[in-house]
Amino acid sequence: MTPEDLPSLLRALHQENSERRPDCPDEHLIAAYVDGALGDDRREGIGEHLADCGHCLALVGLLSRERTANASQPVAE
């Protein structure tokens, strides 16, 4: 899964029930995935989970949008 895949997957999953499941990674792990701070093995595992979980995919989308929005704002002196 690549960042370019997220918009279409989010639209497809928008209609589905997206409740958190017991096998969902915690929010810190999802944030590390978005930041690119995970090793390849963990990143691949999260990617496989995202292909099947609307809740976590929506969280990745939210964090990705937030990260992009914050990157374009000037930093206070």
Secondary structure as GFF3:
##gff-version 3
##sequence-region A 1 77
A	DSSP	three_ten_helix	3	5	.	.	.	ID=ss1
A	DSSP	alpha_helix	6	13	.	.	.	ID=ss2
A	DSSP	alpha_helix	27	35	.	.	.	ID=ss3
A	DSSP	alpha_helix	40	50	.	.	.	ID=ss4
A	DSSP	alpha_helix	54	71	.	.	.	ID=ss5
###
